[in-house]
Amino acid sequence: MTKLSVNLNKIALLRNTRLLGIPSVTGCATIALEAGADGITVHPRPDGRHIRTHDVNELAELLKSYPAAE
């Protein structure tokens, strides 16, 4: 069976272009998981243009609440 994993890189890219820090990467991950997504995908880059180290740490903490998610 095919599983859906939501890629959050573009959410992070959009957030990084704004001074307000929105949209929230973890907020969007929560919405995706609550809507039934099987996992969250991120592709960190050395330049931090998309997902940043703190995002990975926050997502790892969030995923503890969703043990079945990837």
All heavy atoms as TSV, in Angstrom:
chain	resi	resn	atom	element	x	y	z
A	1	MET	N	N	0.834	-1.177	0.000
A	1	MET	CA	C	0.000	0.000	0.000
A	1	MET	C	C	0.886	1.251	0.000
A	1	MET	O	O	1.871	1.333	0.722
A	1	MET	CB	C	-0.870	-0.023	1.251
A	1	MET	CG	C	-1.824	1.101	1.335
A	1	MET	SD	S	-2.989	0.735	2.671
A	1	MET	CE	C	-3.441	2.327	3.145
A	2	THR	N	N	0.514	2.207	-0.796
A	2	THR	CA	C	1.253	3.465	-0.884
A	2	THR	C	C	0.986	4.307	0.362
A	2	THR	O	O	-0.139	4.386	0.846
A	2	THR	CB	C	0.808	4.260	-2.130
A	2	THR	OG1	O	1.031	3.455	-3.272
A	2	THR	CG2	C	1.578	5.550	-2.266
A	3	LYS	N	N	2.044	4.936	0.866
A	3	LYS	CA	C	1.917	5.797	2.042
A	3	LYS	C	C	2.240	7.235	1.659
A	3	LYS	O	O	3.073	7.481	0.801
A	3	LYS	CB	C	2.869	5.331	3.140
A	3	LYS	CG	C	2.506	3.993	3.717
A	3	LYS	CD	C	3.404	3.661	4.872
A	3	LYS	CE	C	2.957	2.381	5.530
A	3	LYS	NZ	N	3.680	2.157	6.781
A	4	LEU	N	N	1.582	8.167	2.327
A	4	LEU	CA	C	1.790	9.594	2.067
A	4	LEU	C	C	2.743	10.174	3.103
A	4	LEU	O	O	2.501	10.098	4.299
A	4	LEU	CB	C	0.468	10.347	2.134
A	4	LEU	CG	C	0.576	11.882	2.056
A	4	LEU	CD1	C	1.096	12.311	0.693
A	4	LEU	CD2	C	-0.752	12.516	2.376
A	5	SER	N	N	3.833	10.753	2.635
A	5	SER	CA	C	4.747	11.491	3.489
A	5	SER	C	C	4.801	12.919	2.956
A	5	SER	O	O	5.095	13.141	1.785
A	5	SER	CB	C	6.144	10.855	3.465
A	5	SER	OG	O	6.992	11.493	4.369
A	6	VAL	N	N	4.509	13.876	3.809
A	6	VAL	CA	C	4.409	15.272	3.396
A	6	VAL	C	C	5.771	15.948	3.519
A	6	VAL	O	O	6.388	15.933	4.582
A	6	VAL	CB	C	3.351	16.006	4.243
A	6	VAL	CG1	C	3.297	17.481	3.891
A	6	VAL	CG2	C	1.995	15.356	4.061
A	7	ASN	N	N	6.228	16.543	2.414
A	7	ASN	CA	C	7.507	17.246	2.383
A	7	ASN	C	C	7.295	18.692	2.846
A	7	ASN	O	O	6.485	19.416	2.277
A	7	ASN	CB	C	8.067	17.216	0.958
A	7	ASN	CG	C	9.462	17.767	0.872
A	7	ASN	OD1	O	9.797	18.762	1.500
A	7	ASN	ND2	N	10.288	17.139	0.074
A	8	LEU	N	N	8.046	19.097	3.860
A	8	LEU	CA	C	7.868	20.430	4.445
A	8	LEU	C	C	8.920	21.448	4.014
A	8	LEU	O	O	8.966	22.553	4.559
A	8	LEU	CB	C	7.876	20.312	5.972
A	8	LEU	CG	C	6.739	19.480	6.554
A	8	LEU	CD1	C	6.910	19.343	8.058
A	8	LEU	CD2	C	5.392	20.098	6.226
A	9	ASN	N	N	9.750	21.111	3.045
A	9	ASN	CA	C	10.809	22.036	2.629
A	9	ASN	C	C	10.268	23.366	2.108
A	9	ASN	O	O	10.814	24.422	2.423
A	9	ASN	CB	C	11.706	21.400	1.572
A	9	ASN	CG	C	12.710	20.456	2.177
A	9	ASN	OD1	O	12.792	20.310	3.395
A	9	ASN	ND2	N	13.469	19.800	1.337
A	10	LYS	N	N	9.217	23.344	1.322
A	10	LYS	CA	C	8.686	24.602	0.778
A	10	LYS	C	C	8.014	25.438	1.851
A	10	LYS	O	O	8.046	26.670	1.800
A	10	LYS	CB	C	7.709	24.337	-0.379
A	10	LYS	CG	C	8.383	23.743	-1.597
A	10	LYS	CD	C	9.446	24.672	-2.153
A	10	LYS	CE	C	10.096	24.063	-3.369
A	10	LYS	NZ	N	11.232	24.808	-3.848
A	11	ILE	N	N	7.430	24.781	2.852
A	11	ILE	CA	C	6.865	25.518	3.985
A	11	ILE	C	C	7.991	26.278	4.684
A	11	ILE	O	O	7.869	27.456	5.010
A	11	ILE	CB	C	6.169	24.560	4.967
A	11	ILE	CG1	C	4.999	23.838	4.306
A	11	ILE	CG2	C	5.734	25.298	6.236
A	11	ILE	CD1	C	3.880	24.720	3.843
A	12	ALA	N	N	9.113	25.582	4.924
A	12	ALA	CA	C	10.259	26.219	5.583
A	12	ALA	C	C	10.840	27.336	4.722
A	12	ALA	O	O	11.211	28.389	5.243
A	12	ALA	CB	C	11.329	25.176	5.894
A	13	LEU	N	N	10.927	27.118	3.410
A	13	LEU	CA	C	11.443	28.151	2.509
A	13	LEU	C	C	10.574	29.410	2.581
A	13	LEU	O	O	11.090	30.526	2.687
A	13	LEU	CB	C	11.504	27.633	1.073
A	13	LEU	CG	C	11.984	28.619	0.013
A	13	LEU	CD1	C	13.435	29.004	0.258
A	13	LEU	CD2	C	11.826	28.020	-1.373
A	14	LEU	N	N	9.268	29.233	2.566
A	14	LEU	CA	C	8.351	30.363	2.672
A	14	LEU	C	C	8.528	31.072	4.011
A	14	LEU	O	O	8.623	32.300	4.082
A	14	LEU	CB	C	6.909	29.880	2.508
A	14	LEU	CG	C	5.819	30.930	2.569
A	14	LEU	CD1	C	6.009	31.969	1.479
A	14	LEU	CD2	C	4.468	30.271	2.447
A	15	ARG	N	N	8.606	30.305	5.091
A	15	ARG	CA	C	8.816	30.888	6.416
A	15	ARG	C	C	10.120	31.683	6.474
A	15	ARG	O	O	10.177	32.765	7.047
A	15	ARG	CB	C	8.841	29.773	7.465
A	15	ARG	CG	C	9.018	30.269	8.879
A	15	ARG	CD	C	10.061	29.643	9.747
A	15	ARG	NE	N	11.169	28.985	9.149
A	15	ARG	CZ	C	11.615	27.805	9.544
A	15	ARG	NH1	N	11.016	27.147	10.512
A	15	ARG	NH2	N	12.663	27.263	8.964
A	16	ASN	N	N	11.163	31.149	5.855
A	16	ASN	CA	C	12.479	31.790	5.907
A	16	ASN	C	C	12.536	33.103	5.124
A	16	ASN	O	O	13.446	33.894	5.329
A	16	ASN	CB	C	13.559	30.833	5.402
A	16	ASN	CG	C	13.725	29.636	6.301
A	16	ASN	OD1	O	13.258	29.617	7.440
A	16	ASN	ND2	N	14.378	28.603	5.794
A	17	THR	N	N	11.579	33.333	4.250
A	17	THR	CA	C	11.562	34.584	3.480
A	17	THR	C	C	10.786	35.678	4.194
A	17	THR	O	O	10.737	36.800	3.711
A	17	THR	CB	C	10.948	34.372	2.081
A	17	THR	OG1	O	9.579	33.983	2.219
A	17	THR	CG2	C	11.719	33.345	1.288
A	18	ARG	N	N	10.183	35.344	5.335
A	18	ARG	CA	C	9.360	36.306	6.071
A	18	ARG	C	C	9.998	36.639	7.411
A	18	ARG	O	O	10.669	35.817	8.007
A	18	ARG	CB	C	7.971	35.721	6.317
A	18	ARG	CG	C	7.233	35.427	5.041
A	18	ARG	CD	C	5.928	34.775	5.330
A	18	ARG	NE	N	5.161	34.623	4.101
A	18	ARG	CZ	C	3.931	34.159	4.071
A	18	ARG	NH1	N	3.321	33.821	5.183
A	18	ARG	NH2	N	3.309	34.052	2.927
A	19	LEU	N	N	9.742	37.815	7.895
A	19	LEU	CA	C	10.280	38.234	9.185
A	19	LEU	C	C	9.454	37.712	10.357
A	19	LEU	O	O	9.928	37.678	11.492
A	19	LEU	CB	C	10.357	39.754	9.256
A	19	LEU	CG	C	11.253	40.430	8.215
A	19	LEU	CD1	C	11.161	41.941	8.330
A	19	LEU	CD2	C	12.683	39.955	8.373
A	20	LEU	N	N	8.220	37.291	10.108
A	20	LEU	CA	C	7.322	36.886	11.180
A	20	LEU	C	C	7.502	35.436	11.629
A	20	LEU	O	O	6.927	35.033	12.627
A	20	LEU	CB	C	5.865	37.093	10.743
A	20	LEU	CG	C	5.474	38.523	10.412
A	20	LEU	CD1	C	4.051	38.569	9.867
A	20	LEU	CD2	C	5.606	39.398	11.639
A	21	GLY	N	N	8.244	34.645	10.859
A	21	GLY	CA	C	8.431	33.250	11.221
A	21	GLY	C	C	7.226	32.373	10.951
A	21	GLY	O	O	7.058	31.326	11.579
A	22	ILE	N	N	6.375	32.806	10.029
A	22	ILE	CA	C	5.216	31.989	9.665
A	22	ILE	C	C	5.290	31.650	8.188
A	22	ILE	O	O	5.880	32.405	7.416
A	22	ILE	CB	C	3.871	32.714	9.981
A	22	ILE	CG1	C	3.811	34.076	9.285
A	22	ILE	CG2	C	3.657	32.827	11.461
A	22	ILE	CD1	C	2.502	34.790	9.402
A	23	PRO	N	N	4.773	30.549	7.783
A	23	PRO	CA	C	4.035	29.547	8.540
A	23	PRO	C	C	4.960	28.670	9.385
A	23	PRO	O	O	6.152	28.555	9.102
A	23	PRO	CB	C	3.339	28.719	7.464
A	23	PRO	CG	C	4.227	28.824	6.272
A	23	PRO	CD	C	4.842	30.201	6.355
A	24	SER	N	N	4.395	28.049	10.388
A	24	SER	CA	C	5.147	27.189	11.291
A	24	SER	C	C	5.357	25.805	10.664
A	24	SER	O	O	4.393	25.163	10.237
A	24	SER	CB	C	4.379	27.033	12.603
A	24	SER	OG	O	4.896	25.974	13.366
A	25	VAL	N	N	6.597	25.366	10.628
A	25	VAL	CA	C	6.905	24.037	10.073
A	25	VAL	C	C	6.269	22.950	10.940
A	25	VAL	O	O	5.628	22.030	10.425
A	25	VAL	CB	C	8.431	23.834	9.947
A	25	VAL	CG1	C	8.761	22.413	9.560
A	25	VAL	CG2	C	8.996	24.806	8.932
A	26	THR	N	N	6.413	23.058	12.251
A	26	THR	CA	C	5.828	22.041	13.124
A	26	THR	C	C	4.303	22.122	13.130
A	26	THR	O	O	3.629	21.098	13.233
A	26	THR	CB	C	6.361	22.151	14.563
A	26	THR	OG1	O	6.184	23.481	15.022
A	26	THR	CG2	C	7.819	21.771	14.651
A	27	GLY	N	N	3.776	23.326	12.990
A	27	GLY	CA	C	2.321	23.468	12.886
A	27	GLY	C	C	1.780	22.771	11.652
A	27	GLY	O	O	0.768	22.074	11.712
A	28	CYS	N	N	2.455	22.959	10.524
A	28	CYS	CA	C	2.035	22.299	9.283
A	28	CYS	C	C	2.215	20.784	9.371
A	28	CYS	O	O	1.395	20.029	8.856
A	28	CYS	CB	C	2.809	22.874	8.099
A	28	CYS	SG	S	2.329	24.570	7.706
A	29	ALA	N	N	3.268	20.354	10.040
A	29	ALA	CA	C	3.481	18.912	10.233
A	29	ALA	C	C	2.353	18.318	11.061
A	29	ALA	O	O	1.835	17.239	10.752
A	29	ALA	CB	C	4.830	18.660	10.902
A	30	THR	N	N	1.950	19.033	12.096
A	30	THR	CA	C	0.848	18.565	12.938
A	30	THR	C	C	-0.443	18.452	12.140
A	30	THR	O	O	-1.164	17.449	12.234
A	30	THR	CB	C	0.649	19.518	14.138
A	30	THR	OG1	O	1.861	19.571	14.886
A	30	THR	CG2	C	-0.481	19.056	15.032
A	31	ILE	N	N	-0.723	19.453	11.325
A	31	ILE	CA	C	-1.928	19.422	10.483
A	31	ILE	C	C	-1.885	18.210	9.559
A	31	ILE	O	O	-2.873	17.483	9.415
A	31	ILE	CB	C	-2.072	20.727	9.680
A	31	ILE	CG1	C	-2.410	21.881	10.613
A	31	ILE	CG2	C	-3.125	20.581	8.580
A	31	ILE	CD1	C	-2.316	23.261	9.978
A	32	ALA	N	N	-0.732	17.978	8.917
A	32	ALA	CA	C	-0.606	16.851	7.994
A	32	ALA	C	C	-0.808	15.516	8.712
A	32	ALA	O	O	-1.520	14.635	8.221
A	32	ALA	CB	C	0.758	16.887	7.309
A	33	LEU	N	N	-0.180	15.365	9.861
A	33	LEU	CA	C	-0.301	14.112	10.612
A	33	LEU	C	C	-1.724	13.901	11.123
A	33	LEU	O	O	-2.253	12.779	11.066
A	33	LEU	CB	C	0.701	14.098	11.759
A	33	LEU	CG	C	2.170	14.024	11.333
A	33	LEU	CD1	C	3.080	14.353	12.503
A	33	LEU	CD2	C	2.505	12.662	10.739
A	34	GLU	N	N	-2.345	14.951	11.609
A	34	GLU	CA	C	-3.728	14.844	12.091
A	34	GLU	C	C	-4.688	14.533	10.941
A	34	GLU	O	O	-5.723	13.898	11.151
A	34	GLU	CB	C	-4.158	16.130	12.801
A	34	GLU	CG	C	-3.502	16.324	14.154
A	34	GLU	CD	C	-3.943	15.286	15.183
A	34	GLU	OE1	O	-5.135	14.930	15.223
A	34	GLU	OE2	O	-3.072	14.827	15.953
A	35	ALA	N	N	-4.341	14.956	9.730
A	35	ALA	CA	C	-5.183	14.697	8.563
A	35	ALA	C	C	-4.961	13.295	7.998
A	35	ALA	O	O	-5.646	12.909	7.053
A	35	ALA	CB	C	-4.926	15.745	7.490
A	36	GLY	N	N	-3.987	12.563	8.557
A	36	GLY	CA	C	-3.792	11.187	8.128
A	36	GLY	C	C	-2.517	10.889	7.375
A	36	GLY	O	O	-2.332	9.766	6.902
A	37	ALA	N	N	-1.627	11.844	7.244
A	37	ALA	CA	C	-0.346	11.573	6.570
A	37	ALA	C	C	0.416	10.503	7.351
A	37	ALA	O	O	0.340	10.439	8.578
A	37	ALA	CB	C	0.494	12.839	6.473
A	38	ASP	N	N	1.144	9.665	6.625
A	38	ASP	CA	C	1.901	8.579	7.240
A	38	ASP	C	C	3.283	9.016	7.702
A	38	ASP	O	O	3.955	8.282	8.417
A	38	ASP	CB	C	2.043	7.419	6.250
A	38	ASP	CG	C	0.690	6.829	5.891
A	38	ASP	OD1	O	0.003	6.355	6.804
A	38	ASP	OD2	O	0.322	6.872	4.701
A	39	GLY	N	N	3.714	10.192	7.275
A	39	GLY	CA	C	5.036	10.642	7.672
A	39	GLY	C	C	5.316	12.058	7.227
A	39	GLY	O	O	4.532	12.681	6.517
A	40	ILE	N	N	6.474	12.531	7.664
A	40	ILE	CA	C	6.956	13.873	7.341
A	40	ILE	C	C	8.324	13.721	6.681
A	40	ILE	O	O	9.158	12.948	7.156
A	40	ILE	CB	C	7.087	14.721	8.615
A	40	ILE	CG1	C	5.726	14.881	9.315
A	40	ILE	CG2	C	7.729	16.061	8.341
A	40	ILE	CD1	C	4.672	15.582	8.477
A	41	THR	N	N	8.546	14.459	5.604
A	41	THR	CA	C	9.817	14.418	4.889
A	41	THR	C	C	10.458	15.800	4.924
A	41	THR	O	O	9.775	16.806	4.711
A	41	THR	CB	C	9.604	14.005	3.414
A	41	THR	OG1	O	9.010	12.708	3.389
A	41	THR	CG2	C	10.913	13.988	2.641
A	42	VAL	N	N	11.757	15.837	5.201
A	42	VAL	CA	C	12.535	17.080	5.112
A	42	VAL	C	C	13.881	16.742	4.487
A	42	VAL	O	O	14.363	15.620	4.610
A	42	VAL	CB	C	12.741	17.760	6.480
A	42	VAL	CG1	C	11.422	18.223	7.059
A	42	VAL	CG2	C	13.448	16.862	7.456
A	43	HIS	N	N	14.455	17.700	3.804
A	43	HIS	CA	C	15.768	17.540	3.183
A	43	HIS	C	C	16.634	18.730	3.602
A	43	HIS	O	O	16.663	19.748	2.918
A	43	HIS	CB	C	15.663	17.483	1.655
A	43	HIS	CG	C	14.813	16.356	1.156
A	43	HIS	ND1	N	15.252	15.062	1.154
A	43	HIS	CD2	C	13.551	16.338	0.672
A	43	HIS	CE1	C	14.297	14.286	0.670
A	43	HIS	NE2	N	13.245	15.039	0.378
A	44	PRO	N	N	17.319	18.605	4.746
A	44	PRO	CA	C	18.167	19.721	5.184
A	44	PRO	C	C	19.278	20.009	4.179
A	44	PRO	O	O	19.807	19.097	3.558
A	44	PRO	CB	C	18.757	19.225	6.508
A	44	PRO	CG	C	17.878	18.102	6.942
A	44	PRO	CD	C	17.337	17.499	5.684
A	45	ARG	N	N	19.592	21.277	4.028
A	45	ARG	CA	C	20.677	21.712	3.159
A	45	ARG	C	C	21.733	22.392	4.019
A	45	ARG	O	O	21.396	23.029	5.023
A	45	ARG	CB	C	20.161	22.709	2.119
A	45	ARG	CG	C	19.154	22.133	1.145
A	45	ARG	CD	C	18.590	23.228	0.249
A	45	ARG	NE	N	19.631	24.040	-0.344
A	45	ARG	CZ	C	20.078	23.907	-1.597
A	45	ARG	NH1	N	19.556	22.997	-2.375
A	45	ARG	NH2	N	21.019	24.691	-2.052
A	46	PRO	N	N	22.988	22.298	3.625
A	46	PRO	CA	C	24.055	22.947	4.407
A	46	PRO	C	C	23.850	24.457	4.580
A	46	PRO	O	O	24.222	25.016	5.601
A	46	PRO	CB	C	25.323	22.662	3.611
A	46	PRO	CG	C	25.005	21.476	2.778
A	46	PRO	CD	C	23.532	21.544	2.499
A	47	ASP	N	N	23.234	25.106	3.587
A	47	ASP	CA	C	23.049	26.555	3.671
A	47	ASP	C	C	21.814	26.963	4.487
A	47	ASP	O	O	21.571	28.140	4.697
A	47	ASP	CB	C	22.988	27.179	2.271
A	47	ASP	CG	C	21.824	26.671	1.426
A	47	ASP	OD1	O	20.960	25.929	1.948
A	47	ASP	OD2	O	21.774	27.021	0.232
A	48	GLY	N	N	21.029	25.993	4.957
A	48	GLY	CA	C	19.865	26.293	5.771
A	48	GLY	C	C	18.762	27.031	5.039
A	48	GLY	O	O	17.907	27.650	5.649
A	49	ARG	N	N	18.772	26.934	3.720
A	49	ARG	CA	C	17.785	27.666	2.920
A	49	ARG	C	C	16.371	27.147	3.143
A	49	ARG	O	O	15.413	27.894	3.037
A	49	ARG	CB	C	18.160	27.548	1.446
A	49	ARG	CG	C	17.288	28.362	0.532
A	49	ARG	CD	C	17.820	28.408	-0.855
A	49	ARG	NE	N	18.078	27.082	-1.394
A	49	ARG	CZ	C	18.373	26.836	-2.653
A	49	ARG	NH1	N	18.458	27.840	-3.501
A	49	ARG	NH2	N	18.607	25.622	-3.067
A	50	HIS	N	N	16.248	25.870	3.425
A	50	HIS	CA	C	14.929	25.276	3.668
A	50	HIS	C	C	14.828	24.915	5.146
A	50	HIS	O	O	14.756	25.782	5.991
A	50	HIS	CB	C	14.712	24.052	2.779
A	50	HIS	CG	C	14.737	24.351	1.324
A	50	HIS	ND1	N	15.271	23.494	0.402
A	50	HIS	CD2	C	14.308	25.415	0.614
A	50	HIS	CE1	C	15.155	24.008	-0.811
A	50	HIS	NE2	N	14.569	25.177	-0.707
A	51	ILE	N	N	14.808	23.658	5.427
A	51	ILE	CA	C	14.740	23.159	6.797
A	51	ILE	C	C	16.041	23.481	7.524
A	51	ILE	O	O	17.126	23.347	6.957
A	51	ILE	CB	C	14.489	21.632	6.785
A	51	ILE	CG1	C	13.108	21.319	6.216
A	51	ILE	CG2	C	14.644	21.039	8.167
A	51	ILE	CD1	C	11.940	21.815	7.047
A	52	ARG	N	N	15.921	23.897	8.755
A	52	ARG	CA	C	17.096	24.229	9.567
A	52	ARG	C	C	17.229	23.230	10.712
A	52	ARG	O	O	16.298	22.478	11.001
A	52	ARG	CB	C	16.967	25.644	10.105
A	52	ARG	CG	C	16.977	26.656	8.953
A	52	ARG	CD	C	16.950	28.064	9.442
A	52	ARG	NE	N	17.099	28.965	8.292
A	52	ARG	CZ	C	16.658	30.191	8.266
A	52	ARG	NH1	N	16.047	30.690	9.321
A	52	ARG	NH2	N	16.829	30.935	7.202
A	53	THR	N	N	18.378	23.232	11.346
A	53	THR	CA	C	18.658	22.255	12.402
A	53	THR	C	C	17.599	22.280	13.493
A	53	THR	O	O	17.130	21.236	13.937
A	53	THR	CB	C	20.046	22.513	13.012
A	53	THR	OG1	O	21.018	22.452	11.971
A	53	THR	CG2	C	20.385	21.486	14.074
A	54	HIS	N	N	17.184	23.466	13.905
A	54	HIS	CA	C	16.171	23.535	14.966
A	54	HIS	C	C	14.846	22.954	14.515
A	54	HIS	O	O	14.105	22.389	15.326
A	54	HIS	CB	C	16.016	24.967	15.502
A	54	HIS	CG	C	15.385	25.920	14.542
A	54	HIS	ND1	N	14.037	26.091	14.440
A	54	HIS	CD2	C	15.942	26.769	13.637
A	54	HIS	CE1	C	13.774	27.000	13.512
A	54	HIS	NE2	N	14.909	27.431	13.008
A	55	ASP	N	N	14.529	23.035	13.203
A	55	ASP	CA	C	13.305	22.416	12.683
A	55	ASP	C	C	13.367	20.897	12.840
A	55	ASP	O	O	12.382	20.276	13.235
A	55	ASP	CB	C	13.107	22.743	11.197
A	55	ASP	CG	C	12.864	24.205	10.931
A	55	ASP	OD1	O	12.147	24.847	11.723
A	55	ASP	OD2	O	13.392	24.712	9.916
A	56	VAL	N	N	14.513	20.324	12.510
A	56	VAL	CA	C	14.677	18.869	12.607
A	56	VAL	C	C	14.482	18.434	14.058
A	56	VAL	O	O	13.782	17.449	14.331
A	56	VAL	CB	C	16.050	18.419	12.065
A	56	VAL	CG1	C	16.271	16.940	12.307
A	56	VAL	CG2	C	16.169	18.749	10.581
A	57	ASN	N	N	15.063	19.170	14.991
A	57	ASN	CA	C	14.919	18.832	16.405
A	57	ASN	C	C	13.466	18.951	16.860
A	57	ASN	O	O	12.962	18.081	17.578
A	57	ASN	CB	C	15.818	19.724	17.263
A	57	ASN	CG	C	17.286	19.489	16.987
A	57	ASN	OD1	O	17.694	18.402	16.598
A	57	ASN	ND2	N	18.088	20.517	17.181
A	58	GLU	N	N	12.788	20.001	16.443
A	58	GLU	CA	C	11.383	20.192	16.818
A	58	GLU	C	C	10.493	19.121	16.196
A	58	GLU	O	O	9.566	18.625	16.841
A	58	GLU	CB	C	10.904	21.580	16.405
A	58	GLU	CG	C	11.523	22.699	17.216
A	58	GLU	CD	C	11.150	24.084	16.709
A	58	GLU	OE1	O	10.353	24.198	15.751
A	58	GLU	OE2	O	11.673	25.063	17.283
A	59	LEU	N	N	10.774	18.751	14.942
A	59	LEU	CA	C	9.983	17.703	14.290
A	59	LEU	C	C	10.213	16.347	14.944
A	59	LEU	O	O	9.272	15.555	15.105
A	59	LEU	CB	C	10.310	17.648	12.792
A	59	LEU	CG	C	9.797	18.834	11.977
A	59	LEU	CD1	C	10.389	18.821	10.576
A	59	LEU	CD2	C	8.273	18.843	11.931
A	60	ALA	N	N	11.449	16.067	15.336
A	60	ALA	CA	C	11.743	14.809	16.028
A	60	ALA	C	C	10.953	14.730	17.331
A	60	ALA	O	O	10.403	13.674	17.676
A	60	ALA	CB	C	13.237	14.688	16.293
A	61	GLU	N	N	10.880	15.844	18.042
A	61	GLU	CA	C	10.104	15.886	19.291
A	61	GLU	C	C	8.623	15.688	19.010
A	61	GLU	O	O	7.930	14.949	19.708
A	61	GLU	CB	C	10.368	17.209	20.004
A	61	GLU	CG	C	9.829	17.275	21.398
A	61	GLU	CD	C	10.467	16.283	22.345
A	61	GLU	OE1	O	11.661	15.967	22.201
A	61	GLU	OE2	O	9.751	15.787	23.251
A	62	LEU	N	N	8.113	16.353	17.968
A	62	LEU	CA	C	6.710	16.211	17.597
A	62	LEU	C	C	6.373	14.772	17.226
A	62	LEU	O	O	5.334	14.241	17.635
A	62	LEU	CB	C	6.381	17.137	16.412
A	62	LEU	CG	C	4.993	16.972	15.795
A	62	LEU	CD1	C	3.922	17.429	16.766
A	62	LEU	CD2	C	4.903	17.724	14.477
A	63	LEU	N	N	7.243	14.129	16.472
A	63	LEU	CA	C	6.961	12.767	16.000
A	63	LEU	C	C	6.920	11.745	17.122
A	63	LEU	O	O	6.380	10.649	16.923
A	63	LEU	CB	C	7.963	12.374	14.916
A	63	LEU	CG	C	7.737	13.086	13.571
A	63	LEU	CD1	C	8.885	12.808	12.621
A	63	LEU	CD2	C	6.415	12.646	12.958
A	64	LYS	N	N	7.429	12.077	18.286
A	64	LYS	CA	C	7.297	11.177	19.432
A	64	LYS	C	C	5.840	10.970	19.798
A	64	LYS	O	O	5.471	9.943	20.345
A	64	LYS	CB	C	8.066	11.730	20.631
A	64	LYS	CG	C	9.570	11.662	20.470
A	64	LYS	CD	C	10.276	12.245	21.676
A	64	LYS	CE	C	11.779	12.249	21.495
A	64	LYS	NZ	N	12.460	12.872	22.645
A	65	SER	N	N	4.993	11.952	19.473
A	65	SER	CA	C	3.561	11.851	19.739
A	65	SER	C	C	2.818	11.049	18.674
A	65	SER	O	O	1.629	10.780	18.826
A	65	SER	CB	C	2.938	13.247	19.826
A	65	SER	OG	O	3.538	13.996	20.843
A	66	TYR	N	N	3.511	10.701	17.607
A	66	TYR	CA	C	2.940	9.942	16.496
A	66	TYR	C	C	3.836	8.742	16.200
A	66	TYR	O	O	4.556	8.739	15.198
A	66	TYR	CB	C	2.808	10.827	15.250
A	66	TYR	CG	C	1.906	12.016	15.450
A	66	TYR	CD1	C	2.403	13.227	15.943
A	66	TYR	CD2	C	0.555	11.931	15.164
A	66	TYR	CE1	C	1.567	14.317	16.129
A	66	TYR	CE2	C	-0.282	13.021	15.351
A	66	TYR	CZ	C	0.225	14.211	15.841
A	66	TYR	OH	O	-0.623	15.278	16.025
A	67	PRO	N	N	3.827	7.736	17.064
A	67	PRO	CA	C	4.783	6.629	16.931
A	67	PRO	C	C	4.665	5.838	15.624
A	67	PRO	O	O	5.639	5.236	15.185
A	67	PRO	CB	C	4.491	5.749	18.141
A	67	PRO	CG	C	3.172	6.170	18.649
A	67	PRO	CD	C	2.969	7.587	18.211
A	68	ALA	N	N	3.524	5.880	14.975
A	68	ALA	CA	C	3.356	5.147	13.714
A	68	ALA	C	C	3.868	5.940	12.515
A	68	ALA	O	O	4.028	5.392	11.428
A	68	ALA	CB	C	1.892	4.789	13.495
A	69	ALA	N	N	4.161	7.219	12.701
A	69	ALA	CA	C	4.584	8.078	11.586
A	69	ALA	C	C	6.080	7.917	11.312
A	69	ALA	O	O	6.865	7.628	12.203
A	69	ALA	CB	C	4.292	9.538	11.907
A	70	GLU	N	N	6.433	8.107	10.051
A	70	GLU	CA	C	7.839	8.045	9.630
A	70	GLU	C	C	8.469	9.411	9.789
A	70	GLU	O	O	7.854	10.422	9.552
A	70	GLU	CB	C	7.948	7.634	8.177
A	70	GLU	CG	C	7.423	6.248	7.907
A	70	GLU	CD	C	7.547	5.895	6.422
A	70	GLU	OE1	O	7.461	6.783	5.558
A	70	GLU	OE2	O	7.739	4.713	6.155
